[in-house]
Amino acid sequence: MNGNDAYRRLSFWHDTVPGSLDPATQLTEDTEAEVAIAGAGLTGLWTAYYLSKAIPGIEIVIVEREIAGFGASGRNGGWCSALFPASLSKLERMAGREAAVAMHRAMQQTVDEVGKVSSEEGIDCHWAKGGTVQFARSPAQLQRARDEVAEARLFGFGESDVALLTAEQARDFGQASDVLGGVFTPHCAAIHPARLVRGLAGLLRSRGVRIYEGTEVTRIEPGRLVTSGGTVSARHVIRATEGYTPGLPGARRAIVPVYSLVVATAPLPDAMLDQVGLAARPTFCDLRHLIIYGQRTADGRLVFGGRGAPYHFRSAVRPSFDRVPAVFAALRSTLIELFPVLEDVAITHAWGGPIGIARDWCASVGLDAATGIGWAGGYVGDGLSTTNLAGRTLADLIAGNDTEITRLPWVGHRSPAWEPEPLRWLGVNAGLRVMSWSDRAETKTGRPSRAAAAFGRFTGS
Ligand SMILES: Cc1cc2nc3c(=O)[nH]c(=O)nc-3n(C[C@H](O)[C@H](O)[C@H](O)COP(=O)(O)OP(=O)(O)OC[C@H]3O[C@@H](n4cnc5c(N)ncnc54)[C@H](O)[C@@H]3O)c2cc1C
C-alpha cells in the first residue's frame, strides 16, 4: 500500500480531499531557517501563513512526521466555531472581566477570519456559516441551555451572539427528537477540514515555505529542532504538535491526549434530508455532558462524533486507538436516537484522533523570549478556529509586534503539568466515566447530575 492509500483511510475527509496524499520531500541534511516549526497541522501552518505575510521573504521550515493535515486538523468534526475551552467565568477569574470578553470576541472574529482567508486564497473548504444549534432534550439539558445564555448575558453578549430557543424554534433548525428547547449561536461554520489544511499547506509551499514530511522531530531545543533527517537551526522554534506533544522529550505531562471518534453516513436521499433539516448546515449537538457534535456535509451526509473512548496509560497515542468499534456503535445509535429517520442509513466511514487537554482545561499560546521557543495548544477539541488565532498571535510575537491579540489572556499562560501515572490514567478515565453516567442518570431522572457538576469543578470550568 502506498502512502496515498494509507492516508486516504484516515478519515472521510482524507478520503475525499483533492490531490495526492503521498508524503512530500523528507529532510535529509542539516539546514537553517529563521523559524522552525514542529508539526504541519493548522497551528503550524497558520503560524507560517501569517509570518510570511508579516515578514515577506522570511525563511520558514516546517517538519512533519507524517503528512500535512495528518493529525486532528485533517480529521475533526469540521466545526469552525468561536468556542474556547475556558468559559467566560473561568477567564474572568484568571484575568478579569474585560480580558474574558476580549478573548471570546476574538474567537468570534477568528471564525470570520478563517472564512475570509480561505475565500481570498481560493481554498474551497465547503464553508457554510450556518451557526450552531444545541438541542436541549431533557429538563436538565434545558436548564443548562438557560444557564449558558444567562452567563453570556452577564458578560454583555446579546441575542445576536447567543439566543435561547423554544422547542419549535430549535426544530426549525433540525428535526431532532425529544426537543424541549435549545441554544443558537451564529458564530460557527461547517467546513471540510482536510480541504482547509491541505489547501493551506499547498499555498504555503507555493510561497516558498519548506514543509518536510515523513520526518520526525526528536527534540525541541533553544535554537534548533533535532529531527530524524538532520537538525534545523533557527532563532525561533515552535512546538505545534497538540495531541502528540507527550511523545516529545520533556513534554510528557504537558497535555493529555484524549480520543474523539467520528462516523460519517452515506449521502442521504433528498427526501430524508428534508426530514432531517439542517438546511443551512448549522453544526449541531445536544447539551449532554459527554460531548457530541455533528454537521451536514456539502454532499448531504451527516458527520457525527463524540468523546467516550478511553484515555491510554502514559498518554500513549497509536493508530489502533483511532478505531473503537463499541464507540462507533454508540455514536451510530445516538445519531439514530437524535434523527430516527436515519435508522437504515449506512455508515461509510469511521475514524478518530487525539485532542490535547491541558491540566487546567485552558488553551495557551506563547513565545519564550529567552529561549526563542514558542508553543500553542491544549485546545480541548475546539482548535479548528483557535489554531488560526494562535498562528496570528505567534506571528505577532515573533515579529515583535504588540497588538490586541498578543494581550489576550491565553497568551503566555502556563498550565500546570498533569499528574504522574497512574494518577493521570485514573483521573482522566474516571472523569470520562462520570460524564457518561451523569448523562444516563439525567435521561432517567430529568434532574441535573451532581456528579457532573462536581467534575466541572475539578476541571475548573
Ligand atoms: C476527532 C476530532 C474531532 C474534532 N472536532 C473538532 C471540531 O469540530 N471543531 C474544533 O474546533 N476542533 C475539533 N477538534 C480539535 C481540532 O481538530 C484540533 O484542536 C486542531 O486541529 C489542532 O491543530 P494542531 O495543528 O495544533 O494539531 P494537529 O492537527 O494534531 O497537528 C499536529 C501535527 O504534528 C505532527 N507531529 C506530532 N509529533 C511530531 C513529531 N515528533 N515530529 C514531527 N511532527 C509531529 C502530527 O503528525 C500532526 O500532523 C477535533 C479533534 C479530533 C481529533
The ligand as an SDF file (V2000), in Angstrom:
LIG
                    3D

 53 58  0  0  0  0  0  0  0  0999 V2000
  -11.9520   13.5430   16.0070 C   0  0  0  0  0  0  0  0  0  0  0  0
  -11.7230   15.0010   16.2890 C   0  0  0  0  0  0  0  0  0  0  0  0
  -12.7730   15.8970   16.1350 C   0  0  0  0  0  0  0  0  0  0  0  0
  -12.5650   17.2610   16.3730 C   0  0  0  0  0  0  0  0  0  0  0  0
  -13.5660   18.1490   16.0770 N   0  0  0  0  0  0  0  0  0  0  0  0
  -13.3210   19.4780   16.1730 C   0  0  0  0  0  0  0  0  0  0  0  0
  -14.2770   20.4140   15.7140 C   0  0  0  0  0  0  0  0  0  0  0  0
  -15.3070   20.0520   15.1390 O   0  0  0  0  0  0  0  0  0  0  0  0
  -14.0130   21.7360   15.9140 N   0  0  0  0  0  0  0  0  0  0  0  0
  -12.8660   22.1590   16.5120 C   0  0  0  0  0  0  0  0  0  0  0  0
  -12.7000   23.3670   16.7060 O   0  0  0  0  0  0  0  0  0  0  0  0
  -11.9080   21.2860   16.8780 N   0  0  0  0  0  0  0  0  0  0  0  0
  -12.0990   19.9640   16.7040 C   0  0  0  0  0  0  0  0  0  0  0  0
  -11.1240   19.0810   17.0460 N   0  0  0  0  0  0  0  0  0  0  0  0
   -9.8420   19.6030   17.5430 C   0  0  0  0  0  0  0  0  0  0  0  0
   -9.0180   20.2440   16.4310 C   0  0  0  0  0  0  0  0  0  0  0  0
   -9.0350   19.4380   15.2820 O   0  0  0  0  0  0  0  0  0  0  0  0
   -7.5930   20.4480   16.9330 C   0  0  0  0  0  0  0  0  0  0  0  0
   -7.6320   21.1880   18.1320 O   0  0  0  0  0  0  0  0  0  0  0  0
   -6.6950   21.1670   15.9640 C   0  0  0  0  0  0  0  0  0  0  0  0
   -6.8040   20.6180   14.6780 O   0  0  0  0  0  0  0  0  0  0  0  0
   -5.2710   21.1110   16.4600 C   0  0  0  0  0  0  0  0  0  0  0  0
   -4.4180   21.5190   15.4210 O   0  0  0  0  0  0  0  0  0  0  0  0
   -2.8550   21.3750   15.6240 P   0  0  0  0  0  0  0  0  0  0  0  0
   -2.2140   21.8390   14.3770 O   0  0  0  0  0  0  0  0  0  0  0  0
   -2.4480   22.0490   16.8820 O   0  0  0  0  0  0  0  0  0  0  0  0
   -2.6200   19.8320   15.8590 O   0  0  0  0  0  0  0  0  0  0  0  0
   -2.6660   18.6150   14.7930 P   0  0  0  0  0  0  0  0  0  0  0  0
   -3.5780   18.9000   13.6790 O   0  0  0  0  0  0  0  0  0  0  0  0
   -2.8740   17.3680   15.5650 O   0  0  0  0  0  0  0  0  0  0  0  0
   -1.2240   18.6420   14.1650 O   0  0  0  0  0  0  0  0  0  0  0  0
   -0.0860   18.2280   14.8630 C   0  0  0  0  0  0  0  0  0  0  0  0
    0.8630   17.6570   13.8180 C   0  0  0  0  0  0  0  0  0  0  0  0
    2.1140   17.4310   14.4250 O   0  0  0  0  0  0  0  0  0  0  0  0
    2.6550   16.2500   13.8780 C   0  0  0  0  0  0  0  0  0  0  0  0
    3.6310   15.7520   14.8430 N   0  0  0  0  0  0  0  0  0  0  0  0
    3.3910   15.3320   16.1030 C   0  0  0  0  0  0  0  0  0  0  0  0
    4.5440   14.9650   16.7020 N   0  0  0  0  0  0  0  0  0  0  0  0
    5.5210   15.1600   15.7900 C   0  0  0  0  0  0  0  0  0  0  0  0
    6.9340   14.9760   15.8130 C   0  0  0  0  0  0  0  0  0  0  0  0
    7.5570   14.4800   16.8850 N   0  0  0  0  0  0  0  0  0  0  0  0
    7.6420   15.2960   14.7030 N   0  0  0  0  0  0  0  0  0  0  0  0
    7.0280   15.8150   13.6080 C   0  0  0  0  0  0  0  0  0  0  0  0
    5.6940   16.0040   13.5370 N   0  0  0  0  0  0  0  0  0  0  0  0
    4.9490   15.6820   14.6160 C   0  0  0  0  0  0  0  0  0  0  0  0
    1.4590   15.3340   13.7160 C   0  0  0  0  0  0  0  0  0  0  0  0
    1.6930   14.3010   12.7910 O   0  0  0  0  0  0  0  0  0  0  0  0
    0.3850   16.3180   13.2690 C   0  0  0  0  0  0  0  0  0  0  0  0
    0.3060   16.3990   11.8640 O   0  0  0  0  0  0  0  0  0  0  0  0
  -11.2970   17.7110   16.8300 C   0  0  0  0  0  0  0  0  0  0  0  0
  -10.2550   16.8130   17.0030 C   0  0  0  0  0  0  0  0  0  0  0  0
  -10.4610   15.4580   16.7290 C   0  0  0  0  0  0  0  0  0  0  0  0
   -9.3280   14.5020   16.8940 C   0  0  0  0  0  0  0  0  0  0  0  0
  1  2  1  0
  2  3  1  0
  2 52  2  0
  3  4  2  0
  4  5  1  0
  4 50  1  0
  5  6  2  0
  6  7  1  0
  6 13  1  0
  7  8  2  0
  7  9  1  0
  9 10  1  0
 10 11  2  0
 10 12  1  0
 12 13  2  0
 13 14  1  0
 14 15  1  0
 14 50  1  0
 15 16  1  0
 16 17  1  0
 16 18  1  0
 18 19  1  0
 18 20  1  0
 20 21  1  0
 20 22  1  0
 22 23  1  0
 23 24  1  0
 24 25  2  0
 24 26  1  0
 24 27  1  0
 27 28  1  0
 28 29  2  0
 28 30  1  0
 28 31  1  0
 31 32  1  0
 32 33  1  0
 33 34  1  0
 33 48  1  0
 34 35  1  0
 35 36  1  0
 35 46  1  0
 36 37  1  0
 36 45  1  0
 37 38  2  0
 38 39  1  0
 39 40  1  0
 39 45  2  0
 40 41  1  0
 40 42  2  0
 42 43  1  0
 43 44  2  0
 44 45  1  0
 46 47  1  0
 46 48  1  0
 48 49  1  0
 50 51  2  0
 51 52  1  0
 52 53  1  0
M  END
$$$$
